[in-house]
Amino acid sequence: MLKNIQYIYSDIKFTIKEQTGNWHLDFYLPNKERSRGSTKLKATQENLKIIKKEIIPDICLGLGKDIIEIEEDKVWNLVDFAKEFFELQETQVRKHTLESNIKHFNNHISPYFGKKELKNIKSLELEKWQNLLLKKYKHGTVQKYRSILYSILEKAKNNDFIDKNPLDKVKAPIVQLNRPVTEIVPFSKSEIIKIIENTNGYMKNFIKLMVNTGIRPGELVALKWSDIDFERKKINIRRTRIRSKKPKEIKDGDTKTNSSNRSIDMISNAKESLVEQYKLTSKYEYIFMNQFNKPFYTHDIIGINFHKILKKSDVKDRPLYNLRHTFASQMISSGVDITWVSKTLGHKDVSITLKSYTKFIQEDDETRLNNINKIDKFIDKFDNN
């Protein structure tokens, strides 16, 4: 009996199974509904090629997916297959992430395995490659390069070009935490007051806006006045600032995830900081400008300035990102709807917010007893039915 074959085509995962001597297809439609049935083709290698080259592309075409040409009989080397892999990634990851992954592949993977046939890449040489990189780079950096190669080989395995992913047998480098871990350590109300008192200009407005919206620093430096709707009290987050390969080039990219592309409510304190900043930069496209009236290339300099302000304010040093954590923790501690907080932060779903900030959810006895009463009434009503 032939094994089940996992085959990914145009981002749809198909399982090709042999049942009662015929090939059967099993896959999920875009609406998550499962579809399965017999192709009525005998379970032979020749018919397997027909399924991959004709039947599956026809199904994808009917679902409105793009048709891709895959040469089943071609002898694939890593470079050629990686090219196909990255082309498929164009609609799945952010542009600058894809560009970075391609650069890492070309610089750190292709020189070692580029022309090698996929089926001839062995675990032993992958381990040697990994160890060689560890002599030059940090464990976390090597893990990043390994992850790119792993994804390429996994795609090759899922499309039946190789039987196994050879990296599965190579132990991943342990990321050594030789630097402080970024903790969620929100600022207290008294600390925020001291910080605000010891700053001015755009930094004061930046800090106040971040602590009253939870907007990521990269999103804030990419914010434009056209994104602000004072009348409807809305702030539209549509982009983030990314590092450019060219020096002194302003480059904006997509937000972190689809859910990060969002419109958030402008509470009074946030509006106040925007009104103050408007007095400084209303004639420019971007809201936050540096001392030379130019947009920030990254938020790095703001982070540096923030550390100086903390020192001046005699406040425990923490990364700029903790202003976002401060917004989230204060809102949740005050009993603000967790769904609203999650949406404002740009999280994919509430579970992500809860995972990070559950410890800040406070419930007094009155709230707790009211919740018990609500549950009791629901159970009574349920039992009576």
N, C-alpha and C positions, 0 to 999 in steps of 0.2 A: 504493500500500500504506500502510495506517495505521500509525503508530508504536506501539511497545510502550508500555503505560500502567502506571506504578507507582501502585498504589492501596492505601492503608493503612486498614484497618477493624478496630476493636476490637483494635489493637496487632498485627494480622497483616498482613504485607506481601504483597500479591497483585500478580502481573504478568499483565496482560491482553494477549494477543498475537493478532495476526491470522495464521492459517495456513490455507492452502488455502481461503480465502474465509470461514472461520468464526472465531469468537472462542474462544481457548484460555485456560485458567487455569493459573497456575503459582504454588505457594506451599508453605510449609513447615509441617508439623504441629507441635504442641507438643513431640513427642519428636524433633524435628529431621529427621524423615523427609520427603522431598520428595514432593509430590503435584502431578500435572499431567495435563491432559487436555482434550478438546474439550467445549465447552458445547453443541455441535451447533446453535448459533445463528449466523446469518449475520453477518458483520462490518459491521454498520450502527450508526449513532449511536443509533437507537431501541433496538436490542438491547443496546448498551453500557449504557444506563440500566437495563434489566432486570437485567443482571448485577450492577450496583452496588446497586440498590435491593432486589432479591429473592434472587438466587442467592448472592451473597457473604454477606449477613446470615443466610441459611439455613445456610450452611456454618459460620459462626461460632457460631450457636445450637447446632448439632450438636456443636461442640467445647467447649460449656459457657461460651462467652464472652457478655458482655453485648451486647445489641442496642442500637445507637444510631441515632437518627433524623438523617439528613443530607438537607437540602433541596437537591437538585441544581440546581434551576432558580432558586433564590434568588440575588439579587444581593448578594454578601457584602461588607460593609465590614470594616475591620480589627477594630473593637471586637467585632462579633458573632462573627467567626471566632475571635478570641482567647478569647472566653468558652468556645467549644466546645473549643478547644485546652487550656485550663487544666482543664476538667472531665476530659478524658482523662488529664491529668497527675496527677490525684488518687491513682491507684494506682501511679504510676511513680516519684515523688520524695517525699522526706520532707515532712511537713506544713509545717514552718516554712520550708523552701526554697521550696515552692510559694507560701506567703503572701508571702515576700519578692519573688519574681518577679512576682506580681500587683501588688504595691505599686510596683515599679519600672516596670512597664508603664503603670499608671495615672498615675504622676507624670512619666515621661520619654518615653513613646512615644505614648500615646493623645492627649495634647494636640496633637500634631503631625499624626498620621495617622488618628486614631480613626474618624472618619466617612467616610474616603476608601475608595472601592471598591478591593478587592485588586488587580484588574487595572489600576488607574490609578495605582498607586504606582510611581514611576519611580526609576531609579538616581540621577539628578541631584539630586532632592530629598532622597533618603536621604543622599547625600554632604554636602549642605548641613546637614541635621539633625545628622549626626555632627560636622561642624566646629563647629557652634554649641555642642554639648555640650562639646567639647574646650576651649572658652573658659572653661567653668565648672568642669569636673571633670578629674580625672587620667585619663591614658590607660587605665589598668586599669579604672577605673570605667565609662568609656564603652564599653570592650570588653565589659563585663558586660551593659550595656543592649543593645548591638548583638547579643550572643549570644541574648538572649531574643527579640528581633524576628526574628533570622535563623531560629530554630527554628520560630516561628509561620509565617513565609513558606515555609519548607521543607515544613512539613506541608501548607500550601495547595497547593504545587506537586505533592507526592506524591499528593494527592487530586484532582489535575487541575483545580483551580480557577484556577490561573495556569500559564502555560507554563514560566516560568523564575523563579528567585528573583532579584529585582532587586538584592539585596545582594551577589550573587556578583561584580558589576562594580564594587563599591565597596571599595577597599583598606582593610583593618582598621587601626585605629590601632596603632602600635608601642608596646608597653608600655615606658615609660622606667624603667629601673632606677636611680632616683635615691635609693634607700635600700638598706642592706645586704641582700644575699640571705641567706636562712636556710640555712646550710650544715649538713651532717651533720658536726659536730665533737664527737665524744663526749668525755666527761670521763675522765681517767685514774683509776686506782685511788687514787693518792695525792691527786688533786684531790678525789675524792668523800670521802675521809677528812677532808681539811681542811674541806670544806663541812659535813659532819656535825658536826664539832667546834665549828663556829661558829654553830650554830643549836640551837633547842630547841622544845618544845611541838609544836603540830600541824604546823608547817613541817618540823620534823625528821622526823616520821612520814610526811608527804606526800612529801618528797624520797626517803626510804628506800623507800617503797612503789612510787613511780614508777620508780626505778632498778632495782628488783627484779621488776618486772612488765611494764614498757613500756606501761602503761595511759596513754591520752591524758589530759591535764590536765582537759579538759571532762568526760570519763567519770569521773575520780576525784572531782570535786566533786559529781557526781550519784550517787555510790555510797552505798547504804544498808546498814545492818547486816543487813537481811534478805537482802542479796545475798551475804553471807559464810557459808560453810559450813566452820567450823573442823574438824569431825569428818572430812569428806571431803577437806579441803584444797582447796577450790574457791572461786573468786571469779567471780561471775556479772555480766557486763557487759551491761546491758539498756537503758541510756539515757545521754544526754549533756546537759549544761547548755547552754541556748541563751539568747540575749539576748531579753528581753521588751520589748514596746513600752511597757508600763507600768512606771514607776519602782518599784524595790524589790519587784518581783514575781519569785518563784522560778518558773522555767519549765524543765521538762525535755522533751527531744524524743528521737526515735529516734536510735540510734547512726549513725555516718557512713555505713555500708553494711550490707547484710544480714550479711556475714561479720564485721562489727564487733560484732554481737550474739552474744556468745560466753561460754563458761565456760572459765576458765584455771586452771592448776595454781598452788597456793599454795606456793612454795618457802619454805624456813626463814626467810630474811631478810625476806621479805614478811610471813610470819606474825608475826614478831617486831615489826615496825612496827605491824601491826594490833592486836596485844595491847596495846602501849603506848598506841595511840590509843583503845582500848576503855576504858582507865582515865579518859580525858578526856570521852568523848562517848557512853558506852554507853546513857545514858537518852534519847538523841535518836534521831530517825529516820535522819538523815544522818550519815555517818561524820565528815566534816570540817565544822567549824563555825567561824565567825569569832570575834573577841574578844568580841562581844556575844551569843555562843551562838545565832547565826542562821545558816542555810545561806548559802553564797556565791551571789551573783547571777550571777557569772561567775568565771573563774579569773584575772581581770586582777590583782587585788590580790596573789594568790599569786605571779604573775610579777614584780610590782614588788618584793615582799619577797625573792624569789629573787635579783634583781639586787643588792640591798643585801647579801645574804649573800655573794655572789661577791666583791663589793668588799671586804668585811670579811675574807674568807678569802684575799685576794690571788690570786684565780683569774681567768683570762681570762674576760671577760664573754661569755656566750652565752645564747640564749633558753632558757626553761624546757623547751621541747620536746626539747632535746638530752639530757635525762635518759632519754627514751624511746629515743633513738638509742644512748645509752650501754648500756642494757640489751641491745638487739639486737646491737650490735657485740661486747660482751663475751661474750655467749652463743655467737655464731658463731665468734669467735676461739678460744673454749675447745673448739670441736669439737662443740657441742650440735647435735642434728639440726635441719637448716634447716626441715623441715616443722613441727616443734614450735614453733620460733621464729615462723614465719609465722602459725601458728594463734593463738599467744599475742598477737601484735601485732594480729590481726584483719584481716590482709590477705586479699584475695579469692583469691589463689593464690600459690604459691611464687615465681613469676616476678617479682612486685612486690618481694618481699623481696630476691631476688637482685639486681635492678636497683639497689636502694639500698645494699646492704651487701656486694656481692661482694668488694670490696677488703679486707674484714676477714676473709675466709676464709683461714686460715693452715694450711699442711700441711707437717709435718716430713718428713724423708727416709724415716723408718720407715713412716709412714702412706702416703706416696707409693709406696714399693716394694711394700707390701702390696696396694695397689690395682692395681698393675701385675700382680702375681701372680694376683689374682682375675680380671682381664681375660684373662690368658693361659690360665688354666684353662677359662674360659668359651669362648674361641675354639677351644681343643683339643677340647672336648666338642662344640662346634658342627660343627667340621670332620669329626670321627669319625662324626657322624650323617649 
